[in-house]
């Protein structure tokens, strides 16, 4: 099948999942065309994978460049000349509306191009709740040939915030388990914890919704009770403020900001505990990636996280903002080697539920259903 994938090419969860899905489909023999404004960070060379750049010209008439319209034209162009069978757009804004416009343009030329919209989170729970976006997002979802969400929590939120009358299928995010097994590196661990300290790690885009302040506050409580170090991976609008805040704290020397990483699992796998303090997560891909490395998780219970982290098995869930409870949970796991080993095993076992081999057939089945509806 010839599939066009539209996504944001960034380190964020939606871009990572979309790219890894495309790469996995390519390995199975499908032809994949990524269509976005920059090459996706997780895209790798493969004979079945192609990249089409969406370039917006700098025209003085526009204060804001019309990316949606340029994307629509590029979708029409690629669909016609690559002979696409369907489009799969990730993140509703503005990809779903661009896909619908492209579909209408192609239909006028006698070309049928179905499209699937996958909702990832902030396109529904944050940006999408802006009243100025709601009519367009609702219309685009209603006109999609299929809509998927990455968790039951996100599906519920979508029906809460939008007056949808159509069905939404939940297909969870996934990991390729083989990419994570055996990643632990003792020499890397010694670099970050030279005196055998417990190593905690957090990965995010450093936005307010991630509540990284709570990670630092929780770590201060933990490090007062046991030798520990904290690694912060990622970048974003909150990073500079957090670094300044960290320099004034007594734990500053035990905290390192590592910035963006294309493969954060190389560091995460050598840590003892993954910490996620978000106000809400549509799914919690970073937590799943940690569990795939055999690293247990202490996190909040916002959004889809309870669907990913099994409380008492692969980690411990806590209420949003309860820093002391998060610290107690971390110490409960790290304070006893046998308990820590049990949670490590539980994390690895839980991650298997989301292995690519379990999830990929569900997308392929959906593609076949959508194509059959168009051809009926």
C-alpha positions as CSV (number, residue, x, y, z in Angstrom):
1,X,0.0,0.0,0.0
2,X,1.2,3.6,-0.7
3,X,0.6,5.7,2.4
4,X,1.1,9.4,3.0
5,X,2.0,10.3,6.6
6,X,1.5,13.9,7.7
7,X,3.0,14.8,11.1
8,X,5.1,17.3,13.0
9,X,8.8,16.4,12.5
10,X,9.8,17.1,16.1
11,X,10.9,15.3,19.3
12,X,7.3,15.3,20.5
13,X,5.3,12.1,21.0
14,X,3.0,12.5,18.0
15,X,5.9,13.0,15.6
16,X,7.9,10.1,17.1
17,X,4.9,7.7,16.9
18,X,4.0,8.8,13.4
19,X,7.6,8.4,12.2
20,X,8.1,5.0,13.9
21,X,4.8,3.8,12.5
22,X,5.9,4.8,9.0
23,X,9.3,3.1,9.4
24,X,7.6,-0.1,10.6
25,X,5.2,-0.1,7.7
26,X,8.1,0.4,5.3
27,X,9.8,-2.7,6.8
28,X,6.7,-4.7,6.0
29,X,6.7,-3.7,2.4
30,X,4.5,-0.6,2.3
31,X,5.7,2.5,0.5
32,X,5.7,5.5,2.9
33,X,5.7,9.2,2.0
34,X,6.4,11.6,4.9
35,X,4.9,15.0,4.1
36,X,5.9,17.8,6.5
37,X,8.0,21.0,6.8
38,X,11.2,19.2,7.9
39,X,12.6,15.7,7.9
40,X,11.2,13.8,10.9
41,X,13.9,13.3,13.6
42,X,13.2,9.6,13.8
43,X,13.2,9.0,10.0
44,X,15.9,6.6,8.8
45,X,17.1,5.7,5.3
46,X,15.0,2.9,3.7
47,X,14.2,2.1,0.1
48,X,10.5,2.3,0.8
49,X,10.6,5.7,2.6
50,X,10.3,9.1,0.9
51,X,10.3,12.6,2.3
52,X,8.5,15.6,0.8
53,X,9.2,19.0,2.2
54,X,6.4,21.5,2.6
55,X,8.0,24.9,1.9
56,X,6.3,28.1,2.8
57,X,7.5,31.1,0.8
58,X,8.2,34.4,2.6
59,X,5.7,36.7,1.0
60,X,5.4,40.2,2.5
61,X,1.6,40.3,2.3
62,X,1.3,37.7,5.1
63,X,2.1,38.3,8.7
64,X,1.6,34.6,9.3
65,X,2.5,32.2,6.5
66,X,-0.4,30.0,5.2
67,X,1.1,26.6,6.1
68,X,-2.2,24.8,5.9
69,X,-2.8,25.9,2.3
70,X,0.8,25.0,1.2
71,X,0.4,21.7,2.9
72,X,-2.9,21.0,1.1
73,X,-1.2,21.7,-2.3
74,X,1.7,19.4,-1.4
75,X,-0.7,16.7,-0.4
76,X,-2.5,17.0,-3.7
77,X,0.8,16.9,-5.6
78,X,2.2,13.8,-3.8
79,X,-1.1,12.0,-3.9
80,X,-1.3,12.4,-7.7
81,X,2.3,11.6,-8.6
82,X,3.1,9.0,-6.0
83,X,-0.3,7.3,-6.5
84,X,-1.2,7.3,-2.8
85,X,-3.8,4.9,-1.5
86,X,-4.5,6.8,1.6
87,X,-3.4,9.6,4.0
88,X,-2.7,9.1,7.7
89,X,-2.5,12.5,9.4
90,X,-1.2,12.8,13.0
91,X,-2.4,15.6,15.2
92,X,-5.6,17.3,14.1
93,X,-4.4,20.9,13.8
94,X,-4.0,21.7,10.9
95,X,-3.4,18.4,9.3
96,X,-7.0,17.0,9.3
97,X,-8.4,20.1,7.6
98,X,-5.6,20.2,5.1
99,X,-6.3,16.5,4.3
100,X,-10.0,17.2,3.8
101,X,-9.3,20.1,1.4
102,X,-6.8,17.9,-0.5
103,X,-9.4,15.1,-0.7
104,X,-12.0,17.5,-2.2
105,X,-9.5,18.9,-4.8
106,X,-8.6,15.3,-5.8
107,X,-12.2,14.2,-5.9
108,X,-13.0,17.0,-8.4
109,X,-10.3,15.3,-10.6
110,X,-11.7,11.8,-10.2
111,X,-9.2,10.6,-7.6
112,X,-10.4,9.1,-4.4
113,X,-8.1,9.6,-1.4
114,X,-9.4,8.6,2.0
115,X,-7.7,9.9,5.1
116,X,-7.4,8.8,8.7
117,X,-6.9,11.3,11.6
118,X,-5.0,10.2,14.7
119,X,-5.5,12.4,17.8
120,X,-2.5,12.6,20.1
121,X,-3.5,14.9,23.0
122,X,-2.9,18.6,23.0
123,X,-4.6,18.9,19.7
124,X,-7.7,18.1,21.7
125,X,-7.1,18.9,25.3
126,X,-5.2,22.2,24.9
127,X,-5.0,23.9,21.5
128,X,-8.2,22.3,20.3
129,X,-10.2,23.8,23.1
130,X,-9.6,27.3,21.8
131,X,-13.1,28.3,20.5
132,X,-11.5,29.7,17.3
133,X,-10.4,26.2,16.3
134,X,-13.4,24.1,17.4
135,X,-15.6,24.4,14.3
136,X,-12.8,23.5,12.0
137,X,-11.5,20.6,14.1
138,X,-15.0,19.2,14.6
139,X,-15.8,19.4,10.9
140,X,-12.4,17.8,9.9
141,X,-12.9,14.9,12.3
142,X,-16.4,14.3,11.2
143,X,-15.2,14.2,7.5
144,X,-12.3,11.9,8.2
145,X,-12.8,8.4,6.9
146,X,-11.6,7.1,10.3
147,X,-10.5,8.7,13.6
148,X,-8.2,7.1,16.1
149,X,-7.1,8.2,19.6
150,X,-4.1,6.9,21.5
151,X,-5.9,6.2,24.7
152,X,-9.4,5.8,26.2
153,X,-8.8,8.9,28.3
154,X,-8.2,11.0,25.1
155,X,-11.2,9.5,23.5
156,X,-13.4,10.6,26.4
157,X,-11.8,14.1,26.4
158,X,-12.6,14.4,22.7
159,X,-16.3,13.7,23.2
160,X,-16.3,16.1,26.1
161,X,-14.7,19.0,24.3
162,X,-16.2,18.5,20.8
163,X,-19.8,17.8,19.6
164,X,-18.8,14.7,17.6
165,X,-21.4,12.2,16.4
166,X,-18.9,9.7,14.9
167,X,-17.0,6.8,16.4
168,X,-13.4,7.0,17.5
169,X,-11.2,3.8,17.6
170,X,-8.5,3.6,20.3
171,X,-5.2,2.3,19.0
172,X,-2.5,2.9,21.7
173,X,1.0,4.3,21.1
174,X,3.6,1.6,20.8
175,X,7.3,0.9,21.0
176,X,9.6,-1.5,19.1
177,X,10.6,-3.6,22.1
178,X,13.8,-4.9,20.5
179,X,15.2,-1.3,20.3
180,X,15.2,-1.0,24.1
181,X,16.2,-4.4,25.5
182,X,19.9,-4.6,26.7
183,X,20.5,-0.8,26.5
184,X,21.9,-0.5,30.1
185,X,25.5,0.7,30.0
186,X,27.6,0.5,33.2
187,X,30.2,2.9,31.9
188,X,27.5,5.5,31.2
189,X,25.9,4.9,34.6
190,X,29.3,5.5,36.3
191,X,29.6,8.8,34.4
192,X,26.4,10.2,35.8
193,X,26.5,8.4,39.2
194,X,30.2,8.0,40.0
195,X,29.7,7.1,43.6
196,X,26.9,4.6,43.1
197,X,24.1,7.0,43.7
198,X,20.5,6.2,42.7
199,X,19.9,7.7,39.3
200,X,16.5,9.3,38.5
201,X,15.5,10.6,35.1
202,X,12.8,12.7,33.5
203,X,12.2,13.2,29.8
204,X,9.8,15.9,28.4
205,X,9.4,19.0,26.3
206,X,9.6,21.2,29.4
207,X,6.2,22.8,29.0
208,X,4.1,24.0,31.9
209,X,1.8,20.9,31.7
210,X,4.8,18.7,32.5
211,X,5.2,20.4,35.9
212,X,8.9,19.9,36.0
213,X,9.1,22.0,39.1
214,X,7.5,19.0,40.9
215,X,10.3,16.8,39.6
216,X,12.9,19.1,41.2
217,X,10.9,19.4,44.4
218,X,10.4,15.6,44.6
219,X,14.1,15.0,44.0
220,X,15.0,17.4,46.8
221,X,13.0,15.2,49.2
222,X,14.5,12.0,47.9
223,X,18.1,13.2,47.9
224,X,17.7,14.2,51.5
225,X,17.1,10.6,52.3
226,X,19.5,8.7,50.0
227,X,22.4,9.5,47.7
228,X,20.8,10.3,44.4
229,X,21.2,12.2,41.1
230,X,18.7,13.5,38.6
231,X,19.0,13.7,34.8
232,X,16.6,15.9,32.9
233,X,16.4,15.2,29.2
234,X,14.7,17.4,26.7
235,X,14.2,21.1,26.0
236,X,11.4,23.7,25.9
237,X,10.0,27.0,27.1
238,X,10.4,26.2,30.8
239,X,14.0,25.0,30.7
240,X,15.9,28.3,31.3
241,X,13.7,29.2,34.3
242,X,14.2,25.7,35.7
243,X,17.9,25.8,35.3
244,X,18.0,29.2,37.1
245,X,15.8,27.8,39.9
246,X,18.0,24.7,40.2
247,X,21.2,26.7,40.6
248,X,19.7,28.3,43.7
249,X,18.8,24.9,45.3
250,X,21.0,22.8,47.6
251,X,20.7,19.9,45.2
252,X,22.1,21.8,42.2
253,X,25.3,19.7,41.9
254,X,23.2,16.5,41.7
255,X,21.0,17.7,38.8
256,X,22.1,17.6,35.1
257,X,20.2,19.1,32.2
258,X,21.1,17.0,29.1
259,X,19.1,18.7,26.4
260,X,17.4,17.1,23.5
261,X,18.4,13.5,22.5
262,X,17.3,11.6,19.4
263,X,17.6,8.3,21.4
264,X,17.0,9.2,25.1
265,X,16.7,5.5,25.8
266,X,20.5,5.2,25.7
267,X,20.6,7.2,28.9
268,X,17.2,6.1,30.4
269,X,18.1,2.4,30.3
270,X,21.0,3.0,32.7
271,X,18.9,4.8,35.3
272,X,17.0,3.4,38.3
273,X,13.7,5.3,38.1
274,X,11.8,7.3,35.6
275,X,9.8,10.3,37.0
276,X,6.8,12.0,35.2
277,X,4.8,14.7,37.1
278,X,2.5,15.9,34.3
279,X,-0.8,17.6,35.0
280,X,-2.1,15.3,32.3
281,X,-0.8,13.0,29.5
282,X,-2.9,11.7,26.6
283,X,-0.9,8.5,26.8
284,X,2.6,8.8,28.3
285,X,5.0,7.6,25.6
286,X,8.1,8.6,27.6
287,X,6.9,6.4,30.5
288,X,6.4,3.5,28.2
289,X,9.8,3.9,26.7
290,X,11.3,3.8,30.2
291,X,9.4,0.6,31.0
292,X,10.6,-1.0,27.8
293,X,14.2,-0.4,29.1
294,X,13.2,-2.2,32.3
295,X,13.0,1.1,34.3
296,X,10.1,1.5,36.7
297,X,8.0,4.6,36.8
298,X,6.8,7.0,39.4
299,X,4.2,9.3,37.9
300,X,0.9,11.2,38.3
301,X,-2.4,9.7,37.5
302,X,-3.5,12.4,34.9
303,X,-5.1,11.4,31.6
304,X,-4.0,8.2,30.0
305,X,-1.1,7.3,32.4
306,X,-3.1,4.7,34.4
307,X,-3.6,2.9,31.0
308,X,0.1,2.7,30.5
309,X,1.6,2.3,34.0
310,X,0.1,-0.5,36.1
311,X,0.1,0.7,39.7
312,X,2.1,-1.6,42.0
313,X,3.5,-3.6,39.1
314,X,5.4,-1.4,36.7
315,X,5.5,1.7,38.9
316,X,3.4,3.8,41.3
317,X,0.8,6.4,40.4
318,X,0.1,9.5,42.5
319,X,-2.2,12.5,42.5
320,X,-1.1,15.5,40.4
321,X,0.9,18.0,42.5
322,X,1.4,15.7,45.5
323,X,5.2,16.1,45.6
324,X,5.6,14.3,49.0
325,X,3.7,11.3,47.8
326,X,5.8,11.1,44.6
327,X,9.0,11.2,46.8
328,X,7.6,8.5,49.1
329,X,6.8,6.3,46.1
330,X,10.3,6.8,44.7
331,X,11.9,5.8,48.0
332,X,9.6,2.8,48.3
333,X,10.9,1.5,45.0
334,X,14.6,2.5,45.4
335,X,15.0,1.8,49.1
336,X,15.0,-2.0,48.8
337,X,16.9,-3.9,46.1
338,X,14.4,-6.8,45.9
339,X,11.5,-4.4,45.5
340,X,13.4,-2.5,42.9
341,X,14.1,-5.7,41.0
342,X,10.4,-6.7,41.2
343,X,9.3,-3.3,39.7
344,X,12.0,-3.6,37.0
345,X,10.6,-7.0,35.9
346,X,7.0,-5.6,36.1
347,X,8.0,-2.7,33.9
348,X,9.5,-4.9,31.2
349,X,6.4,-7.2,31.3
350,X,4.0,-4.3,31.0
351,X,5.8,-2.8,28.1
352,X,5.2,-6.0,26.1
353,X,1.5,-5.1,25.9
354,X,2.5,-2.1,23.7
355,X,5.1,-3.8,21.5
356,X,4.9,-2.8,17.8
357,X,4.1,-6.4,16.8
358,X,0.8,-6.1,18.9
359,X,-0.2,-2.7,17.6
360,X,0.9,-2.5,13.9
361,X,-1.6,-5.1,12.7
362,X,-4.4,-2.9,14.1
363,X,-3.4,0.0,11.9
364,X,-3.0,-2.2,8.8
365,X,-6.5,-3.6,9.4
366,X,-7.9,-0.1,9.7
367,X,-6.2,0.9,6.4
368,X,-7.7,-2.1,4.7
369,X,-11.2,-1.3,6.1
370,X,-11.0,2.4,4.9
371,X,-9.8,1.4,1.4
372,X,-12.6,-1.2,1.2
373,X,-15.2,1.5,2.1
374,X,-13.9,3.8,-0.6
375,X,-13.8,1.1,-3.3
376,X,-17.3,-0.3,-2.3
